[in-house]
Amino acid sequence: MPGSPVQHALYFSRYCYFCQKVLMKLRNRDHRIALRDIADHVHRAELIEGGGKGQVPCLLVYSADQSQLWVYESDDIIKYMEQHRLLA
């Protein structure tokens, strides 16, 4: 939905194998996950400030109460996306 708040954001690097693994799951699928390349210093700063470290891939999940969950590790991110039906 245009104008709807971001509920999920994936922080990634184009040069990271594990990030590519997650991005391959998203490729050619309908999803509402904001993609945030940490080559952009603003996104990298958000990741470090919010998640406490610069590790990618990282999936940021906003709950209904606006609390945040930071999911690291490619397999855990893929599992979360599948369990929560984020991939169409």
Biotite code that builds the C-alpha atoms (Angstrom):
import biotite.structure as struc

atoms = struc.array([
    struc.Atom([0.000, 0.000, 0.000], chain_id="A", res_id=1, res_name="MET", atom_name="CA", element="C"),
    struc.Atom([1.461, 3.357, -0.923], chain_id="A", res_id=2, res_name="PRO", atom_name="CA", element="C"),
    struc.Atom([1.998, 5.559, 2.101], chain_id="A", res_id=3, res_name="GLY", atom_name="CA", element="C"),
    struc.Atom([1.815, 2.679, 4.583], chain_id="A", res_id=4, res_name="SER", atom_name="CA", element="C"),
    struc.Atom([4.558, 2.617, 7.207], chain_id="A", res_id=5, res_name="PRO", atom_name="CA", element="C"),
    struc.Atom([7.496, 0.255, 6.766], chain_id="A", res_id=6, res_name="VAL", atom_name="CA", element="C"),
    struc.Atom([6.999, -2.899, 8.805], chain_id="A", res_id=7, res_name="GLN", atom_name="CA", element="C"),
    struc.Atom([10.084, -4.785, 7.610], chain_id="A", res_id=8, res_name="HIS", atom_name="CA", element="C"),
    struc.Atom([13.463, -3.601, 6.351], chain_id="A", res_id=9, res_name="ALA", atom_name="CA", element="C"),
    struc.Atom([16.366, -5.701, 5.145], chain_id="A", res_id=10, res_name="LEU", atom_name="CA", element="C"),
    struc.Atom([19.823, -4.231, 5.653], chain_id="A", res_id=11, res_name="TYR", atom_name="CA", element="C"),
    struc.Atom([22.295, -5.763, 3.215], chain_id="A", res_id=12, res_name="PHE", atom_name="CA", element="C"),
    struc.Atom([25.528, -5.369, 1.301], chain_id="A", res_id=13, res_name="SER", atom_name="CA", element="C"),
    struc.Atom([25.831, -6.173, -2.390], chain_id="A", res_id=14, res_name="ARG", atom_name="CA", element="C"),
    struc.Atom([29.172, -7.846, -1.685], chain_id="A", res_id=15, res_name="TYR", atom_name="CA", element="C"),
    struc.Atom([28.014, -10.213, 1.067], chain_id="A", res_id=16, res_name="CYS", atom_name="CA", element="C"),
    struc.Atom([27.300, -13.836, 0.091], chain_id="A", res_id=17, res_name="TYR", atom_name="CA", element="C"),
    struc.Atom([24.834, -14.305, 2.958], chain_id="A", res_id=18, res_name="PHE", atom_name="CA", element="C"),
    struc.Atom([22.973, -11.143, 1.946], chain_id="A", res_id=19, res_name="CYS", atom_name="CA", element="C"),
    struc.Atom([22.717, -12.447, -1.604], chain_id="A", res_id=20, res_name="GLN", atom_name="CA", element="C"),
    struc.Atom([21.231, -15.666, -0.239], chain_id="A", res_id=21, res_name="LYS", atom_name="CA", element="C"),
    struc.Atom([18.391, -13.670, 1.374], chain_id="A", res_id=22, res_name="VAL", atom_name="CA", element="C"),
    struc.Atom([17.987, -11.375, -1.632], chain_id="A", res_id=23, res_name="LEU", atom_name="CA", element="C"),
    struc.Atom([17.638, -14.421, -3.918], chain_id="A", res_id=24, res_name="MET", atom_name="CA", element="C"),
    struc.Atom([14.599, -15.452, -1.862], chain_id="A", res_id=25, res_name="LYS", atom_name="CA", element="C"),
    struc.Atom([13.058, -12.034, -2.538], chain_id="A", res_id=26, res_name="LEU", atom_name="CA", element="C"),
    struc.Atom([13.898, -11.923, -6.242], chain_id="A", res_id=27, res_name="ARG", atom_name="CA", element="C"),
    struc.Atom([10.876, -12.090, -8.555], chain_id="A", res_id=28, res_name="ASN", atom_name="CA", element="C"),
    struc.Atom([8.478, -12.247, -5.610], chain_id="A", res_id=29, res_name="ARG", atom_name="CA", element="C"),
    struc.Atom([5.954, -9.778, -4.345], chain_id="A", res_id=30, res_name="ASP", atom_name="CA", element="C"),
    struc.Atom([7.127, -8.490, -0.964], chain_id="A", res_id=31, res_name="HIS", atom_name="CA", element="C"),
    struc.Atom([6.807, -5.398, 1.178], chain_id="A", res_id=32, res_name="ARG", atom_name="CA", element="C"),
    struc.Atom([10.263, -5.418, 2.662], chain_id="A", res_id=33, res_name="ILE", atom_name="CA", element="C"),
    struc.Atom([12.215, -2.185, 2.361], chain_id="A", res_id=34, res_name="ALA", atom_name="CA", element="C"),
    struc.Atom([15.726, -2.855, 1.055], chain_id="A", res_id=35, res_name="LEU", atom_name="CA", element="C"),
    struc.Atom([18.461, -0.804, 2.708], chain_id="A", res_id=36, res_name="ARG", atom_name="CA", element="C"),
    struc.Atom([21.951, -1.107, 1.246], chain_id="A", res_id=37, res_name="ASP", atom_name="CA", element="C"),
    struc.Atom([24.554, -0.273, 3.890], chain_id="A", res_id=38, res_name="ILE", atom_name="CA", element="C"),
    struc.Atom([26.736, 1.276, 1.186], chain_id="A", res_id=39, res_name="ALA", atom_name="CA", element="C"),
    struc.Atom([24.518, 4.267, 1.995], chain_id="A", res_id=40, res_name="ASP", atom_name="CA", element="C"),
    struc.Atom([26.066, 5.661, 5.169], chain_id="A", res_id=41, res_name="HIS", atom_name="CA", element="C"),
    struc.Atom([22.628, 6.666, 6.492], chain_id="A", res_id=42, res_name="VAL", atom_name="CA", element="C"),
    struc.Atom([21.406, 3.060, 6.350], chain_id="A", res_id=43, res_name="HIS", atom_name="CA", element="C"),
    struc.Atom([24.621, 1.766, 7.917], chain_id="A", res_id=44, res_name="ARG", atom_name="CA", element="C"),
    struc.Atom([24.258, 4.267, 10.772], chain_id="A", res_id=45, res_name="ALA", atom_name="CA", element="C"),
    struc.Atom([20.606, 3.207, 11.296], chain_id="A", res_id=46, res_name="GLU", atom_name="CA", element="C"),
    struc.Atom([21.689, -0.428, 11.474], chain_id="A", res_id=47, res_name="LEU", atom_name="CA", element="C"),
    struc.Atom([24.429, 0.213, 14.016], chain_id="A", res_id=48, res_name="ILE", atom_name="CA", element="C"),
    struc.Atom([22.335, 2.578, 16.124], chain_id="A", res_id=49, res_name="GLU", atom_name="CA", element="C"),
    struc.Atom([19.245, 0.379, 16.165], chain_id="A", res_id=50, res_name="GLY", atom_name="CA", element="C"),
    struc.Atom([20.703, -3.118, 16.058], chain_id="A", res_id=51, res_name="GLY", atom_name="CA", element="C"),
    struc.Atom([23.886, -2.407, 17.968], chain_id="A", res_id=52, res_name="GLY", atom_name="CA", element="C"),
    struc.Atom([26.240, -3.758, 15.281], chain_id="A", res_id=53, res_name="LYS", atom_name="CA", element="C"),
    struc.Atom([26.941, -3.444, 11.574], chain_id="A", res_id=54, res_name="GLY", atom_name="CA", element="C"),
    struc.Atom([26.377, -7.102, 10.734], chain_id="A", res_id=55, res_name="GLN", atom_name="CA", element="C"),
    struc.Atom([24.444, -7.913, 7.572], chain_id="A", res_id=56, res_name="VAL", atom_name="CA", element="C"),
    struc.Atom([22.118, -9.327, 6.534], chain_id="A", res_id=57, res_name="PRO", atom_name="CA", element="C"),
    struc.Atom([19.737, -8.011, 9.149], chain_id="A", res_id=58, res_name="CYS", atom_name="CA", element="C"),
    struc.Atom([15.952, -7.916, 9.018], chain_id="A", res_id=59, res_name="LEU", atom_name="CA", element="C"),
    struc.Atom([14.325, -5.176, 11.058], chain_id="A", res_id=60, res_name="LEU", atom_name="CA", element="C"),
    struc.Atom([10.781, -6.003, 12.134], chain_id="A", res_id=61, res_name="VAL", atom_name="CA", element="C"),
    struc.Atom([8.451, -3.369, 13.575], chain_id="A", res_id=62, res_name="TYR", atom_name="CA", element="C"),
    struc.Atom([5.698, -4.796, 15.779], chain_id="A", res_id=63, res_name="SER", atom_name="CA", element="C"),
    struc.Atom([2.208, -3.296, 16.040], chain_id="A", res_id=64, res_name="ALA", atom_name="CA", element="C"),
    struc.Atom([3.308, -1.493, 19.225], chain_id="A", res_id=65, res_name="ASP", atom_name="CA", element="C"),
    struc.Atom([6.322, -0.099, 17.281], chain_id="A", res_id=66, res_name="GLN", atom_name="CA", element="C"),
    struc.Atom([8.820, -2.211, 19.219], chain_id="A", res_id=67, res_name="SER", atom_name="CA", element="C"),
    struc.Atom([11.670, -3.503, 17.084], chain_id="A", res_id=68, res_name="GLN", atom_name="CA", element="C"),
    struc.Atom([13.104, -6.952, 16.489], chain_id="A", res_id=69, res_name="LEU", atom_name="CA", element="C"),
    struc.Atom([16.475, -7.230, 14.737], chain_id="A", res_id=70, res_name="TRP", atom_name="CA", element="C"),
    struc.Atom([16.935, -10.634, 13.086], chain_id="A", res_id=71, res_name="VAL", atom_name="CA", element="C"),
    struc.Atom([20.478, -11.583, 12.041], chain_id="A", res_id=72, res_name="TYR", atom_name="CA", element="C"),
    struc.Atom([21.821, -14.608, 10.151], chain_id="A", res_id=73, res_name="GLU", atom_name="CA", element="C"),
    struc.Atom([20.592, -15.408, 6.661], chain_id="A", res_id=74, res_name="SER", atom_name="CA", element="C"),
    struc.Atom([18.955, -18.732, 7.569], chain_id="A", res_id=75, res_name="ASP", atom_name="CA", element="C"),
    struc.Atom([17.071, -17.138, 10.479], chain_id="A", res_id=76, res_name="ASP", atom_name="CA", element="C"),
    struc.Atom([15.885, -14.287, 8.240], chain_id="A", res_id=77, res_name="ILE", atom_name="CA", element="C"),
    struc.Atom([14.662, -16.694, 5.553], chain_id="A", res_id=78, res_name="ILE", atom_name="CA", element="C"),
    struc.Atom([12.939, -18.816, 8.178], chain_id="A", res_id=79, res_name="LYS", atom_name="CA", element="C"),
    struc.Atom([11.238, -15.709, 9.643], chain_id="A", res_id=80, res_name="TYR", atom_name="CA", element="C"),
    struc.Atom([10.090, -14.573, 6.192], chain_id="A", res_id=81, res_name="MET", atom_name="CA", element="C"),
    struc.Atom([8.630, -17.995, 5.418], chain_id="A", res_id=82, res_name="GLU", atom_name="CA", element="C"),
    struc.Atom([6.945, -18.426, 8.823], chain_id="A", res_id=83, res_name="GLN", atom_name="CA", element="C"),
    struc.Atom([5.402, -14.951, 8.685], chain_id="A", res_id=84, res_name="HIS", atom_name="CA", element="C"),
    struc.Atom([4.428, -15.274, 5.017], chain_id="A", res_id=85, res_name="ARG", atom_name="CA", element="C"),
    struc.Atom([6.391, -12.256, 3.873], chain_id="A", res_id=86, res_name="LEU", atom_name="CA", element="C"),
    struc.Atom([7.036, -13.888, 0.502], chain_id="A", res_id=87, res_name="LEU", atom_name="CA", element="C"),
    struc.Atom([4.227, -14.139, -2.047], chain_id="A", res_id=88, res_name="ALA", atom_name="CA", element="C"),
])
